[in-house]
Amino acid sequence: MESPSSPKEMFSQFEKLLADLVRAGIDFAVVGGVAMGLNGYQLYTAETGLLVHTDRENTRRMLAHLTTWGEGSARELQATEFVPQEGSIRVMEDFALDIFTQMRGHSLDEFRPKLRYVASGDVRIAYLHPDQLIELKKDSWRDKDRLDVLALREILRREAAGETAPNS
């Protein structure tokens, strides 16, 4: 598997997969580093994270779609793995895809009221609001997460001051 040559190329790979998931009717929101970037904190990441709704039909659609992504390594996944629980299921293809059903005790439905959206062609891709990312990262022991929280708080400060506008 070849690495993309630039962060922009990597994001275009993420964006294509995410837009295809929306078109397939899969209920999810982007989390992690890609969500940080969508909120205005640009960083390079070689993975993307999704928080997915765990109802049976959504899981079926997601598994069916992921078998067509890359070389189809997701064929090994079972619907029984997608129950509300902490931790992620990692799918390795052109990049790492971490699929979460719950994060720090929160489900997608709990985050839904504040989700943000970015347009990608004919679809809108949901991603976590800075407040929600702060909630997930604020008690972390990792220095990176503490720095992310500071950056997210600065994004919120700038938005409140009218200095930046979120995606719509």
Buried (B, 14 or more C-beta within 10 A) or exposed (E): EEEBEEBEEBBEBBBBBBBBBBEEEBBBBBBBBBBBBBBBBEEEBEBBBBBBBBEEEBBEBBBEBBBEBBEEEBEEBEEEEBEEEEEBBEBEBBBBBBBBBBBEEBBBEBBEEEBBBBEBEEBBBBBBBBEBBBBBBBEEEEEEBBEBBEBBBBBBEEBEEEEBEBEE
